[in-house]
Amino acid sequence: MLATGPIGFIGTGTITEAMVQGLLAPTPVVQTVLVSPRNAGIATKLAASFPSVRVAANQEIVDTCQTLVLAVRPQIAEEVIRPLNFRDGQRVISVIAAIDRERLLSWIGADVTLTQAVPLPFVARRAGVTATFPPDPLTAALFTSMGTAVECETRHEYDLLAAASAVMASYFGIMHRTTEWLAAQGLPEEKGRAYIAPLFAELSRTALSSAPSTSFIDLSHEYATKGGLNEQVFNDFESNGGTAALHKALDRVLARITG
């Protein structure tokens, strides 16, 4: 059990739902969870699924919990957070995208321990990888219980990993475009999906199980026979601007994150 006291969530969207599921199933790592009613559907579903989840108003959550997770949309973050009365010594974890620490602390208005994190939906299955900043043992333990935590030493490291997480849609997009091409060539879509999804899954497992000294480009070369088909596709990707387009997209999203 990570903590005997309750942990509270201000904001009840997709990431809150995933975190609560990861913290409580299959074996709970926290005793009690309080969630705000902003998304009534998700809050009600969580309370119905887990006896240890209770729905409460935002200020009651702040009054009750020593550890709080801020998980509201950035567009409404200030109007939700600023009116709340936090107290010195609380631990606050923000999973709000693109809001810097200085603004968060000014809205909180108390001497709290503030960390930031970028949890991904996979924390629901305790298979997530979460970037956190600054390093904090309790925050790292919390996210390690739901997968893996990568503690960033600087804000720049944290922003870079946040930008890198923006490639998830592109990952699935490549899978879709490949199955789309297969379908255009006459292969039924369900057969393309049945082939491509396990192929990508096993490639990811290979990357996870490889030695840290083995770079991704080493793996690329390992899976590309000299003069073979894989080498041809990767060379076409690079020579037709694929790498340049990816780097440009990451530059743009990093600029958006850093403001």
Backbone as CSV, one residue per row, in Angstrom:
resi,resn,N_x,N_y,N_z,CA_x,CA_y,CA_z,C_x,C_y,C_z
1,MET,0.850,-1.188,0.000,0.000,0.000,0.000,0.891,1.245,0.000
2,LEU,0.698,2.116,-0.997,1.541,3.311,-1.103,1.238,4.319,-0.009
3,ALA,-0.050,4.459,0.332,-0.441,5.453,1.330,-1.730,4.996,1.996
4,THR,-1.825,5.249,3.307,-3.045,4.884,4.017,-4.112,5.953,3.877
5,GLY,-3.692,7.189,3.629,-4.650,8.267,3.462,-5.240,8.286,2.077
6,PRO,-6.347,8.983,1.886,-6.978,9.047,0.568,-6.176,9.887,-0.415
7,ILE,-6.287,9.555,-1.686,-5.718,10.362,-2.759,-6.882,10.960,-3.535
8,GLY,-6.781,12.252,-3.850,-7.898,12.939,-4.480,-7.581,13.406,-5.889
9,PHE,-8.595,13.353,-6.754,-8.459,13.776,-8.147,-9.389,14.954,-8.410
10,ILE,-8.795,16.091,-8.804,-9.562,17.254,-9.244,-9.639,17.185,-10.759
11,GLY,-10.806,16.836,-11.276,-10.954,16.567,-12.705,-11.120,15.077,-12.915
12,THR,-12.144,14.710,-13.673,-12.461,13.277,-13.807,-12.661,12.939,-15.281
13,GLY,-11.556,12.978,-16.026,-11.614,12.634,-17.437,-10.969,11.289,-17.699
14,THR,-10.509,11.110,-18.921,-9.961,9.827,-19.352,-8.726,9.421,-18.558
15,ILE,-7.828,10.379,-18.290,-6.598,10.047,-17.580,-6.890,9.731,-16.120
16,THR,-7.800,10.476,-15.490,-8.183,10.137,-14.121,-8.757,8.733,-14.065
17,GLU,-9.634,8.412,-14.991,-10.226,7.075,-15.031,-9.138,6.013,-15.153
18,ALA,-8.173,6.233,-16.047,-7.100,5.259,-16.243,-6.250,5.123,-14.982
19,MET,-5.919,6.241,-14.331,-5.095,6.191,-13.128,-5.815,5.477,-11.991
20,VAL,-7.089,5.775,-11.804,-7.843,5.132,-10.723,-7.911,3.625,-10.958
21,GLN,-8.157,3.223,-12.194,-8.181,1.793,-12.508,-6.827,1.159,-12.216
22,GLY,-5.740,1.836,-12.598,-4.406,1.301,-12.369,-4.037,1.231,-10.900
23,LEU,-4.532,2.174,-10.106,-4.221,2.193,-8.681,-5.013,1.150,-7.894
24,LEU,-6.174,0.763,-8.411,-7.074,-0.083,-7.623,-7.229,-1.510,-8.137
25,ALA,-6.822,-1.801,-9.344,-7.024,-3.149,-9.880,-5.739,-3.660,-10.538
26,PRO,-5.417,-4.953,-10.352,-6.248,-5.939,-9.652,-6.128,-5.887,-8.142
27,THR,-4.999,-5.425,-7.612,-4.813,-5.292,-6.166,-4.603,-3.820,-5.834
28,PRO,-5.377,-3.232,-4.928,-5.240,-1.803,-4.628,-3.862,-1.454,-4.083
29,VAL,-3.324,-0.316,-4.540,-2.074,0.200,-3.981,-2.316,1.466,-3.172
30,VAL,-3.548,1.954,-3.176,-3.963,3.047,-2.291,-5.265,2.622,-1.616
31,GLN,-5.535,3.220,-0.468,-6.670,2.780,0.334,-7.992,3.375,-0.134
32,THR,-8.007,4.689,-0.358,-9.244,5.389,-0.710,-8.955,6.413,-1.795
33,VAL,-9.898,6.569,-2.721,-9.771,7.547,-3.800,-11.004,8.426,-3.813
34,LEU,-10.790,9.742,-3.843,-11.877,10.706,-4.004,-11.775,11.306,-5.396
35,VAL,-12.889,11.374,-6.108,-12.904,11.964,-7.444,-13.958,13.058,-7.505
36,SER,-13.669,14.080,-8.289,-14.609,15.183,-8.430,-15.723,14.803,-9.402
37,PRO,-16.878,15.458,-9.307,-18.035,15.071,-10.119,-18.121,15.783,-11.456
38,ARG,-17.031,16.439,-11.890,-17.133,17.271,-13.094,-17.616,16.473,-14.293
39,ASN,-17.038,15.277,-14.498,-17.569,14.353,-15.504,-18.389,13.318,-14.737
40,ALA,-19.675,13.561,-14.637,-20.532,12.736,-13.785,-20.548,11.285,-14.239
41,GLY,-20.486,11.049,-15.558,-20.528,9.692,-16.072,-19.341,8.869,-15.607
42,ILE,-18.121,9.427,-15.757,-16.918,8.706,-15.347,-16.866,8.563,-13.833
43,ALA,-17.203,9.639,-13.110,-17.173,9.594,-11.645,-18.123,8.524,-11.112
44,THR,-19.338,8.483,-11.639,-20.324,7.494,-11.199,-19.866,6.085,-11.529
45,LYS,-19.306,5.904,-12.711,-18.820,4.587,-13.130,-17.706,4.099,-12.209
46,LEU,-16.766,4.987,-11.853,-15.674,4.591,-10.972,-16.184,4.221,-9.586
47,ALA,-17.111,5.026,-9.064,-17.663,4.750,-7.738,-18.432,3.436,-7.720
48,ALA,-19.101,3.124,-8.825,-19.844,1.861,-8.918,-18.919,0.661,-9.071
49,SER,-17.756,0.877,-9.694,-16.829,-0.224,-9.958,-15.931,-0.547,-8.776
50,PHE,-15.621,0.477,-7.961,-14.674,0.292,-6.858,-15.270,0.824,-5.555
51,PRO,-15.456,-0.023,-4.545,-16.020,0.428,-3.262,-15.184,1.507,-2.585
52,SER,-13.884,1.563,-2.892,-13.001,2.537,-2.244,-13.008,3.906,-2.910
53,VAL,-13.814,4.073,-3.980,-13.909,5.364,-4.672,-15.158,6.101,-4.185
54,ARG,-14.947,7.387,-3.861,-16.074,8.223,-3.453,-16.062,9.518,-4.261
55,VAL,-17.233,9.973,-4.676,-17.366,11.231,-5.407,-17.558,12.353,-4.397
56,ALA,-16.787,13.445,-4.554,-16.865,14.563,-3.617,-16.611,15.869,-4.352
57,ALA,-17.061,16.962,-3.755,-16.820,18.286,-4.321,-15.330,18.614,-4.255
58,ASN,-14.884,19.512,-5.134,-13.457,19.822,-5.224,-12.862,20.268,-3.894
59,GLN,-13.527,21.193,-3.189,-12.952,21.684,-1.933,-12.917,20.602,-0.875
60,GLU,-13.912,19.732,-0.853,-13.888,18.617,0.100,-12.708,17.702,-0.180
61,ILE,-12.413,17.488,-1.460,-11.263,16.662,-1.824,-9.972,17.297,-1.312
62,VAL,-9.830,18.606,-1.509,-8.631,19.310,-1.053,-8.531,19.260,0.466
63,ASP,-9.657,19.402,1.153,-9.664,19.372,2.617,-9.333,17.995,3.171
64,THR,-9.696,16.949,2.443,-9.586,15.587,2.952,-8.259,14.927,2.633
65,CYS,-7.691,15.237,1.475,-6.552,14.473,0.956,-5.227,15.191,1.148
66,GLN,-4.210,14.428,1.500,-2.860,14.966,1.574,-2.176,14.935,0.211
67,THR,-2.586,13.975,-0.626,-2.050,13.857,-1.979,-3.162,14.134,-2.976
68,LEU,-2.907,15.069,-3.876,-3.920,15.497,-4.836,-3.368,15.397,-6.259
69,VAL,-4.232,15.021,-7.190,-3.868,14.989,-8.608,-4.748,16.008,-9.331
70,LEU,-4.115,16.966,-9.995,-4.833,17.956,-10.790,-4.937,17.431,-12.217
71,ALA,-6.165,17.186,-12.669,-6.351,16.531,-13.971,-7.462,17.194,-14.768
72,VAL,-7.524,18.531,-14.702,-8.537,19.262,-15.463,-7.946,19.706,-16.802
73,ARG,-8.816,20.055,-17.724,-8.353,20.534,-19.027,-7.620,21.873,-18.854
74,PRO,-6.542,22.089,-19.616,-5.778,23.336,-19.443,-6.607,24.584,-19.672
75,GLN,-7.635,24.498,-20.530,-8.453,25.677,-20.840,-9.235,26.177,-19.627
76,ILE,-9.528,25.288,-18.679,-10.325,25.689,-17.503,-9.545,25.549,-16.201
77,ALA,-8.239,25.247,-16.307,-7.450,24.936,-15.119,-7.460,26.076,-14.094
78,GLU,-7.230,27.301,-14.554,-7.148,28.409,-13.603,-8.467,28.625,-12.868
79,GLU,-9.589,28.588,-13.592,-10.880,28.849,-12.942,-11.266,27.745,-11.972
80,VAL,-10.734,26.532,-12.175,-11.016,25.438,-11.244,-10.084,25.477,-10.042
81,ILE,-8.794,25.717,-10.269,-7.787,25.597,-9.211,-7.731,26.821,-8.303
82,ARG,-7.770,28.023,-8.871,-7.534,29.233,-8.085,-8.497,29.393,-6.902
83,PRO,-9.794,29.072,-7.031,-10.699,29.271,-5.886,-10.511,28.266,-4.744
84,LEU,-9.766,27.195,-4.959,-9.624,26.158,-3.938,-8.630,26.587,-2.862
85,ASN,-8.868,26.165,-1.643,-8.011,26.515,-0.507,-7.092,25.340,-0.182
86,PHE,-5.911,25.349,-0.767,-4.911,24.336,-0.473,-4.220,24.680,0.842
87,ARG,-3.508,23.716,1.418,-2.785,23.988,2.660,-1.318,23.615,2.499
88,ASP,-0.472,24.269,3.259,0.961,24.004,3.216,1.225,22.530,3.524
89,GLY,2.200,21.969,2.808,2.620,20.603,3.071,1.916,19.548,2.245
90,GLN,0.875,19.920,1.506,0.219,18.936,0.659,1.122,18.563,-0.517
91,ARG,0.908,17.349,-1.044,1.621,16.915,-2.236,0.652,17.007,-3.404
92,VAL,1.014,17.781,-4.419,0.149,17.993,-5.581,0.860,17.483,-6.823
93,ILE,0.181,16.631,-7.579,0.706,16.109,-8.833,-0.167,16.644,-9.958
94,SER,0.429,17.401,-10.857,-0.324,17.953,-11.986,-0.108,17.097,-13.227
95,VAL,-1.214,16.660,-13.836,-1.129,15.965,-15.125,-1.735,16.839,-16.218
96,ILE,-1.786,18.157,-15.945,-2.343,19.117,-16.904,-1.277,19.474,-17.924
97,ALA,-1.598,19.333,-19.189,-0.626,19.593,-20.246,-0.405,21.089,-20.439
98,ALA,0.854,21.443,-20.722,1.221,22.791,-21.190,0.923,23.905,-20.194
99,ILE,0.893,23.581,-18.891,0.787,24.616,-17.860,2.041,24.522,-17.000
100,ASP,2.846,25.604,-16.938,4.120,25.532,-16.243,3.943,25.597,-14.724
101,ARG,4.990,25.196,-14.018,4.958,25.115,-12.556,4.671,26.454,-11.907
102,GLU,5.253,27.516,-12.458,5.080,28.825,-11.841,3.621,29.247,-11.823
103,ARG,2.925,29.039,-12.928,1.503,29.391,-12.972,0.697,28.507,-12.024
104,LEU,0.985,27.200,-12.024,0.267,26.308,-11.127,0.439,26.722,-9.666
105,LEU,1.684,27.020,-9.278,1.941,27.416,-7.892,1.246,28.723,-7.541
106,SER,1.180,29.660,-8.498,0.495,30.918,-8.228,-1.000,30.710,-8.041
107,TRP,-1.573,29.751,-8.760,-3.001,29.455,-8.603,-3.260,28.702,-7.296
108,ILE,-2.333,27.820,-6.917,-2.504,27.019,-5.701,-2.395,27.897,-4.462
109,GLY,-1.416,28.798,-4.443,-1.308,29.770,-3.369,-0.938,29.198,-2.020
110,ALA,-0.241,28.077,-1.961,0.201,27.476,-0.706,1.551,26.817,-0.940
111,ASP,2.253,26.527,0.151,3.582,25.922,0.073,3.428,24.406,-0.050
112,VAL,3.186,23.946,-1.261,2.962,22.521,-1.511,4.170,21.920,-2.219
113,THR,4.268,20.594,-2.193,5.232,19.879,-3.023,4.555,19.591,-4.349
114,LEU,5.025,20.223,-5.410,4.380,20.104,-6.715,5.254,19.328,-7.679
115,THR,4.695,18.282,-8.252,5.355,17.568,-9.343,4.418,17.543,-10.535
116,GLN,5.004,17.369,-11.710,4.228,17.266,-12.942,4.465,15.898,-13.568
117,ALA,3.454,15.396,-14.264,3.560,14.060,-14.849,2.776,13.997,-16.149
118,VAL,3.199,13.088,-17.020,2.504,12.864,-18.291,2.078,11.392,-18.353
119,PRO,1.058,11.004,-17.587,0.600,9.617,-17.670,-0.145,9.353,-18.973
120,LEU,0.007,8.155,-19.474,-0.660,7.744,-20.706,-1.749,6.727,-20.360
121,PRO,-2.717,6.516,-21.241,-3.853,5.653,-20.901,-3.481,4.249,-20.443
122,PHE,-2.275,3.768,-20.803,-1.867,2.412,-20.457,-1.672,2.215,-18.955
123,VAL,-1.645,3.297,-18.163,-1.541,3.129,-16.713,-2.720,2.331,-16.171
124,ALA,-3.835,2.324,-16.904,-5.004,1.548,-16.467,-4.664,0.063,-16.369
125,ARG,-3.744,-0.410,-17.223,-3.342,-1.821,-17.226,-2.013,-2.025,-16.497
126,ARG,-1.567,-0.993,-15.798,-0.269,-1.020,-15.121,0.856,-1.314,-16.103
127,ALA,0.705,-0.755,-17.293,1.704,-0.927,-18.342,2.144,0.425,-18.887
128,GLY,1.900,1.482,-18.135,2.211,2.814,-18.620,3.649,3.209,-18.348
129,VAL,4.149,4.151,-19.130,5.425,4.790,-18.843,5.121,6.276,-18.657
130,THR,5.539,6.822,-17.515,5.138,8.177,-17.146,6.363,9.033,-16.863
131,ALA,6.479,10.139,-17.571,7.532,11.116,-17.289,7.092,11.994,-16.132
132,THR,7.999,12.241,-15.172,7.685,13.096,-14.027,8.791,14.133,-13.831
133,PHE,8.406,15.277,-13.243,9.371,16.345,-12.954,8.804,17.235,-11.852
134,PRO,9.666,17.651,-10.893,11.040,17.198,-10.645,11.031,15.839,-9.956
135,PRO,12.198,15.212,-9.775,12.230,13.918,-9.100,11.598,14.003,-7.714
136,ASP,10.757,13.027,-7.401,10.081,12.969,-6.104,9.774,11.507,-5.816
137,PRO,10.240,10.967,-4.680,10.098,9.529,-4.409,8.653,9.052,-4.399
138,LEU,7.737,9.796,-3.790,6.354,9.336,-3.714,5.693,9.347,-5.087
139,THR,5.943,10.405,-5.858,5.372,10.479,-7.201,5.904,9.346,-8.071
140,ALA,7.213,9.083,-7.967,7.808,7.985,-8.742,7.198,6.648,-8.328
141,ALA,7.011,6.442,-7.029,6.429,5.190,-6.540,4.998,5.032,-7.031
142,LEU,4.259,6.140,-7.050,2.865,6.101,-7.494,2.779,5.616,-8.937
143,PHE,3.596,6.196,-9.812,3.521,5.827,-11.223,4.233,4.510,-11.521
144,THR,5.232,4.151,-10.717,5.858,2.846,-10.880,4.858,1.739,-10.577
145,SER,3.928,1.994,-9.653,2.900,0.997,-9.350,1.965,0.779,-10.531
146,MET,1.973,1.714,-11.482,1.124,1.605,-12.676,1.947,1.369,-13.936
147,GLY,3.185,0.924,-13.767,4.038,0.664,-14.921,5.469,1.077,-14.652
148,THR,5.891,2.162,-15.304,7.264,2.651,-15.190,7.238,4.171,-15.052
149,ALA,8.115,4.693,-14.201,8.267,6.144,-14.076,9.646,6.544,-14.578
150,VAL,9.702,7.593,-15.386,10.970,8.161,-15.835,11.081,9.539,-15.201
151,GLU,11.964,9.674,-14.215,12.119,10.938,-13.498,13.052,11.869,-14.268
152,CYS,12.579,13.046,-14.581,13.365,14.032,-15.329,14.078,14.975,-14.378
153,GLU,15.346,15.231,-14.663,16.135,16.113,-13.803,15.881,17.584,-14.102
154,THR,15.470,17.887,-15.331,15.246,19.279,-15.718,13.896,19.409,-16.421
155,ARG,13.403,20.632,-16.470,12.159,20.902,-17.178,12.318,20.601,-18.674
156,HIS,13.515,20.841,-19.197,13.743,20.584,-20.622,13.587,19.104,-20.930
157,GLU,14.140,18.227,-20.077,13.970,16.793,-20.275,12.487,16.421,-20.263
158,TYR,11.770,16.971,-19.310,10.333,16.681,-19.177,9.561,17.120,-20.419
159,ASP,9.860,18.322,-20.905,9.176,18.837,-22.098,9.489,17.984,-23.326
160,LEU,10.724,17.500,-23.432,11.097,16.667,-24.567,10.306,15.355,-24.569
161,LEU,10.166,14.730,-23.407,9.406,13.479,-23.344,7.923,13.722,-23.590
162,ALA,7.422,14.858,-23.116,6.029,15.204,-23.399,5.811,15.361,-24.903
163,ALA,6.787,15.970,-25.583,6.687,16.118,-27.033,6.749,14.757,-27.722
164,ALA,7.643,13.894,-27.245,7.787,12.576,-27.862,6.511,11.751,-27.731
165,SER,5.766,11.958,-26.641,4.524,11.198,-26.461,3.482,11.558,-27.507
166,ALA,3.691,12.663,-28.219,2.737,13.083,-29.248,2.826,12.246,-30.521
167,VAL,3.705,11.241,-30.549,3.792,10.386,-31.739,2.836,9.198,-31.669
168,MET,2.056,9.077,-30.584,1.170,7.910,-30.446,0.166,7.812,-31.587
169,ALA,-0.464,8.935,-31.915,-1.455,8.905,-32.994,-0.793,8.530,-34.320
170,SER,0.451,8.973,-34.514,1.161,8.642,-35.755,1.467,7.144,-35.828
171,TYR,1.766,6.548,-34.690,2.015,5.100,-34.627,0.802,4.337,-35.166
172,PHE,-0.357,4.666,-34.622,-1.565,4.000,-35.094,-1.913,4.429,-36.523
173,GLY,-1.562,5.675,-36.857,-1.808,6.144,-38.207,-1.030,5.350,-39.236
174,ILE,0.225,5.008,-38.924,1.026,4.190,-39.837,0.398,2.805,-39.987
175,MET,-0.078,2.246,-38.883,-0.752,0.953,-38.957,-1.994,1.042,-39.854
176,HIS,-2.749,2.133,-39.687,-3.967,2.293,-40.489,-3.628,2.471,-41.971
177,ARG,-2.661,3.336,-42.261,-2.316,3.575,-43.660,-1.793,2.296,-44.326
178,THR,-1.104,1.462,-43.560,-0.603,0.207,-44.117,-1.755,-0.745,-44.421
179,THR,-2.680,-0.893,-43.475,-3.835,-1.773,-43.725,-4.730,-1.187,-44.811
180,GLU,-4.779,0.142,-44.884,-5.540,0.809,-45.941,-4.946,0.470,-47.314
181,TRP,-3.624,0.510,-47.396,-2.943,0.161,-48.652,-3.187,-1.303,-49.008
182,LEU,-3.104,-2.177,-47.997,-3.358,-3.595,-48.247,-4.766,-3.809,-48.780
183,ALA,-5.740,-3.098,-48.188,-7.125,-3.235,-48.645,-7.276,-2.757,-50.081
184,ALA,-6.570,-1.661,-50.421,-6.633,-1.141,-51.794,-6.043,-2.128,-52.800
185,GLN,-5.122,-2.987,-52.321,-4.528,-3.992,-53.191,-5.342,-5.283,-53.227
186,GLY,-6.435,-5.339,-52.454,-7.326,-6.489,-52.524,-7.348,-7.392,-51.311
187,LEU,-6.572,-7.052,-50.236,-6.591,-7.881,-49.032,-7.698,-7.387,-48.101
188,PRO,-8.595,-8.251,-47.637,-9.637,-7.819,-46.713,-9.042,-7.111,-45.493
189,GLU,-9.696,-6.033,-45.058,-9.148,-5.201,-43.988,-8.919,-5.991,-42.714
190,GLU,-9.833,-6.931,-42.390,-9.675,-7.675,-41.140,-8.428,-8.556,-41.165
191,LYS,-8.045,-9.041,-42.355,-6.820,-9.835,-42.467,-5.581,-8.948,-42.319
192,GLY,-5.642,-7.749,-42.888,-4.535,-6.815,-42.724,-4.340,-6.443,-41.271
193,ARG,-5.438,-6.160,-40.578,-5.355,-5.809,-39.156,-4.819,-6.982,-38.339
194,ALA,-5.307,-8.189,-38.637,-4.869,-9.376,-37.902,-3.376,-9.639,-38.081
195,TYR,-2.798,-9.156,-39.178,-1.373,-9.333,-39.420,-0.542,-8.181,-38.844
196,ILE,-0.998,-6.954,-39.088,-0.198,-5.775,-38.735,-0.124,-5.546,-37.220
197,ALA,-1.238,-5.704,-36.506,-1.238,-5.414,-35.066,-0.237,-6.296,-34.306
198,PRO,-0.241,-7.626,-34.481,0.764,-8.445,-33.791,2.194,-8.153,-34.251
199,LEU,2.348,-7.795,-35.527,3.680,-7.460,-36.040,4.261,-6.268,-35.276
200,PHE,3.470,-5.216,-35.154,3.936,-4.035,-34.421,4.143,-4.348,-32.942
201,ALA,3.243,-5.165,-32.369,3.366,-5.506,-30.946,4.678,-6.229,-30.672
202,GLU,5.042,-7.169,-31.531,6.280,-7.914,-31.322,7.507,-7.045,-31.548
203,LEU,7.423,-6.099,-32.485,8.541,-5.168,-32.668,8.751,-4.330,-31.414
204,SER,7.655,-3.892,-30.785,7.760,-3.114,-29.548,8.367,-3.958,-28.431
205,ARG,7.952,-5.228,-28.344,8.517,-6.099,-27.322,10.017,-6.324,-27.553
206,THR,10.411,-6.398,-28.807,11.830,-6.535,-29.117,12.601,-5.320,-28.630
207,ALA,12.046,-4.122,-28.861,12.703,-2.895,-28.400,12.822,-2.868,-26.880
208,LEU,11.766,-3.328,-26.178,11.783,-3.330,-24.722,12.798,-4.324,-24.165
209,SER,12.956,-5.455,-24.819,13.826,-6.511,-24.291,15.274,-6.382,-24.746
210,SER,15.547,-5.476,-25.674,16.925,-5.345,-26.170,17.797,-4.639,-25.143
211,ALA,19.090,-4.829,-25.243,20.037,-4.209,-24.322,20.017,-2.695,-24.478
212,PRO,20.192,-1.943,-23.364,20.201,-0.478,-23.451,21.235,0.060,-24.430
213,SER,22.301,-0.704,-24.646,23.349,-0.249,-25.561,22.951,-0.413,-27.031
214,THR,21.840,-1.123,-27.267,21.364,-1.319,-28.637,20.421,-0.181,-29.004
215,SER,20.827,0.643,-29.944,19.996,1.781,-30.329,18.857,1.323,-31.233
216,PHE,17.864,2.173,-31.378,16.753,1.842,-32.262,17.213,1.732,-33.710
217,ILE,18.195,2.551,-34.089,18.678,2.455,-35.471,19.461,1.146,-35.665
218,ASP,20.087,0.645,-34.587,20.722,-0.673,-34.667,19.677,-1.746,-34.947
219,LEU,18.539,-1.639,-34.256,17.453,-2.595,-34.483,16.915,-2.464,-35.904
220,SER,16.832,-1.217,-36.379,16.378,-1.001,-37.751,17.288,-1.722,-38.738
221,HIS,18.596,-1.598,-38.535,19.550,-2.274,-39.418,19.450,-3.792,-39.280
222,GLU,19.204,-4.252,-38.038,19.090,-5.693,-37.791,17.895,-6.291,-38.540
223,TYR,16.833,-5.492,-38.656,15.621,-5.972,-39.325,15.580,-5.584,-40.802
224,ALA,16.694,-5.102,-41.323,16.755,-4.719,-42.741,17.917,-5.449,-43.418
225,THR,17.595,-6.461,-44.154,18.623,-7.170,-44.917,19.232,-6.219,-45.951
226,LYS,20.532,-6.276,-46.102,21.214,-5.422,-47.077,20.616,-5.651,-48.470
227,GLY,20.086,-4.580,-49.057,19.461,-4.680,-50.361,18.074,-5.281,-50.335
228,GLY,17.528,-5.477,-49.110,16.229,-6.127,-48.984,15.071,-5.143,-48.945
229,LEU,13.875,-5.696,-48.678,12.644,-4.912,-48.743,12.540,-3.902,-47.610
230,ASN,12.899,-4.297,-46.385,12.822,-3.371,-45.251,13.775,-2.195,-45.431
231,GLU,14.969,-2.482,-45.914,15.932,-1.408,-46.182,15.375,-0.449,-47.233
232,GLN,14.734,-1.005,-48.256,14.176,-0.171,-49.320,13.100,0.773,-48.785
233,VAL,12.186,0.251,-47.959,11.104,1.097,-47.437,11.659,2.192,-46.538
234,PHE,12.617,1.859,-45.661,13.162,2.882,-44.766,13.940,3.930,-45.557
235,ASN,14.682,3.499,-46.558,15.406,4.462,-47.391,14.444,5.378,-48.141
236,ASP,13.342,4.811,-48.648,12.322,5.639,-49.309,11.701,6.634,-48.321
237,PHE,11.441,6.174,-47.103,10.883,7.044,-46.058,11.810,8.235,-45.812
238,GLU,13.087,7.959,-45.671,14.054,9.027,-45.396,14.228,9.942,-46.600
239,SER,14.403,9.361,-47.790,14.693,10.177,-48.966,13.487,10.983,-49.433
240,ASN,12.283,10.573,-49.057,11.073,11.311,-49.420,10.595,12.268,-48.325
241,GLY,11.475,12.543,-47.382,11.172,13.573,-46.393,10.479,13.089,-45.139
242,GLY,10.398,11.783,-44.936,9.713,11.266,-43.753,10.371,11.700,-42.457
243,THR,11.681,11.530,-42.352,12.392,11.914,-41.129,12.322,13.420,-40.909
244,ALA,12.483,14.189,-41.979,12.414,15.653,-41.860,11.029,16.088,-41.394
245,ALA,9.986,15.454,-41.932,8.615,15.800,-41.523,8.384,15.456,-40.063
246,LEU,8.903,14.317,-39.605,8.752,13.919,-38.199,9.460,14.897,-37.280
247,HIS,10.695,15.248,-37.615,11.445,16.192,-36.784,10.764,17.566,-36.758
248,LYS,10.242,18.001,-37.882,9.541,19.281,-37.936,8.298,19.251,-37.047
249,ALA,7.554,18.142,-37.104,6.356,18.009,-36.270,6.719,18.030,-34.790
250,LEU,7.808,17.347,-34.406,8.243,17.343,-33.010,8.728,18.722,-32.574
251,ASP,9.420,19.431,-33.461,9.837,20.802,-33.161,8.623,21.686,-32.881
252,ARG,7.576,21.519,-33.698,6.379,22.348,-33.549,5.633,22.024,-32.254
253,VAL,5.551,20.740,-31.910,4.828,20.402,-30.683,5.640,20.805,-29.454
254,LEU,6.968,20.731,-29.533,7.795,21.201,-28.415,7.628,22.694,-28.213
255,ALA,7.571,23.442,-29.312,7.342,24.886,-29.228,5.994,25.184,-28.578
256,ARG,5.000,24.383,-28.885,3.667,24.563,-28.279,3.710,24.253,-26.783
257,ILE,4.449,23.219,-26.390,4.534,22.851,-24.986,5.269,23.904,-24.168
258,THR,6.365,24.433,-24.739,7.182,25.378,-23.996,6.645,26.803,-24.095
259,GLY,5.636,27.000,-24.977,5.025,28.323,-25.081,5.863,29.294,-25.869
